[in-house]
């Protein structure tokens, strides 16, 4: 169902064409995750659901994948209007 958007997200990860919000960086530090865990989470992950922001109507996606160490990780990400991938948050479920 979400194959096309997941493929776009993975392409952005491979090209390093993404940004992390300050919130995502803080959550990453809190959970002792690295940028490699973020990348691997998207490269190995599946989209669980699509969410629509009530204020902006933008779509964001909740993704569950694996860390470098093989643990589960969840991310929320969206495509920006410029085509860049934005990592909104990351956490250990």
FENURTA-V128408 format. One record per residue. N is the residue number from 0. SS is DSSP state (a for helix, b for strand, c for the rest). OMEGA is omega in radians with two decimals (NA if undefined). BURIAL is 1 if it has 24 or more other C-alpha atoms within 12 Angstrom, else 0. Layout:
# FENURTA-V128408
{{N | SS | OMEGA | BURIAL} {N | SS | OMEGA | BURIAL}}
This chain:
# FENURTA-V128408
{{0 | c | -3.11 | 0} {1 | c | -3.03 | 0} {2 | a | -3.08 | 0} {3 | a | -3.13 | 0} {4 | a | 3.11 | 1} {5 | a | 3.09 | 1} {6 | a | 3.10 | 0} {7 | a | 3.13 | 1} {8 | a | 3.13 | 1} {9 | a | 3.08 | 1} {10 | a | 3.13 | 0} {11 | a | 3.10 | 1} {12 | a | -3.12 | 1} {13 | a | 3.13 | 0} {14 | c | -3.06 | 0} {15 | c | -3.13 | 0} {16 | c | -3.12 | 0} {17 | b | 3.07 | 1} {18 | b | 3.09 | 1} {19 | b | 3.04 | 1} {20 | c | 3.07 | 0} {21 | a | 3.12 | 0} {22 | a | 3.14 | 0} {23 | a | 3.13 | 1} {24 | a | 3.11 | 1} {25 | a | 3.12 | 0} {26 | a | 3.11 | 1} {27 | a | 3.12 | 1} {28 | a | -3.13 | 0} {29 | a | -3.10 | 0} {30 | c | 3.13 | 0} {31 | c | 3.09 | 0} {32 | c | 3.13 | 1} {33 | c | 3.09 | 1} {34 | a | 3.10 | 1} {35 | a | 3.07 | 0} {36 | a | 3.09 | 1} {37 | a | -3.12 | 1} {38 | a | -3.12 | 1} {39 | a | 3.11 | 1} {40 | a | 3.13 | 1} {41 | a | -3.12 | 1} {42 | a | -3.13 | 1} {43 | a | -2.94 | 1} {44 | c | 3.05 | 1} {45 | b | 3.10 | 1} {46 | b | 3.14 | 1} {47 | b | -3.12 | 0} {48 | b | 3.03 | 0} {49 | b | 3.11 | 0} {50 | b | 3.10 | 0} {51 | b | 3.11 | 0} {52 | c | -3.09 | 0} {53 | c | -3.10 | 0} {54 | c | -3.04 | 0} {55 | c | -3.08 | 0} {56 | c | 3.08 | 0} {57 | c | 3.07 | 0} {58 | b | 2.99 | 0} {59 | b | -2.98 | 1} {60 | b | 3.07 | 1} {61 | b | -3.04 | 1} {62 | b | 3.03 | 1} {63 | b | 3.13 | 1} {64 | b | -3.12 | 1} {65 | b | 3.01 | 1} {66 | c | 3.08 | 1} {67 | c | 3.14 | 0} {68 | c | 3.10 | 0} {69 | c | 3.09 | 0} {70 | c | 3.10 | 0} {71 | b | 3.09 | 1} {72 | b | 3.06 | 1} {73 | b | 3.14 | 1} {74 | b | 2.94 | 1} {75 | b | -3.08 | 1} {76 | b | 3.10 | 1} {77 | b | 3.04 | 1} {78 | b | 3.12 | 1} {79 | c | 3.09 | 0} {80 | c | 3.13 | 0} {81 | c | 3.13 | 0} {82 | c | 3.10 | 0} {83 | c | 3.06 | 0} {84 | b | 3.12 | 1} {85 | b | 3.06 | 1} {86 | b | -3.06 | 1} {87 | b | 3.11 | 1} {88 | b | 3.09 | 1} {89 | b | -3.13 | 1} {90 | b | 3.07 | 1} {91 | c | -3.09 | 1} {92 | c | NA | 0}}
